[in-house]
């Protein structure tokens, strides 16, 4: 085996390791919210860009693509390239909380905006590398968007603010809209 595939595999492993470390750190910091602890009220407006770690999935996919090219394995290269394009297009670039609701901004797709009165649930991840799903009523349909640990790195408090501002309650597994 030449050096090319080995370097590509090492690059993929490093990118995956970066994601794993980010996931484990986020898992620790979000423990109280995952466990049903209602956070205190936070700042009125939060507008944060996401960290550069959100590029790690695309970097990992690029390394897989390079490995597929170096071996040569056309299917592996094509799958890696497809995942890399999707990772770049769907990359979360920012989160905004204000008096109206939550907005998730993406690199190359429309923002997801949900008003507090329309936020119906927040599902925690089931494992450290899983994502939080924000469910909101948008255009008369419940739609969900996933925030991965790399999207939330350094901004995990946003989750607690969503829970508080949307008036959600913990049902033992997830945060849901209060019923009267």
Buried (B, 14 or more C-beta within 10 A) or exposed (E): EEEEBEBBBEBBEBBBEBBBBBBEBBBEBBEEBBEBEEBEEBEEEBEBEBBEBBBBBBBBBBBBBBBBBBBEBEEBBEBBBEBBEEBBEBBBBBBBBEEEBBBBBBBEEEEBBBBBEBBBBBBBBEEBBBBBBBBBBBEEEEBBBBBBBBBBBBBBBBBBBBBBBBEBEBEEEBBBBEEE
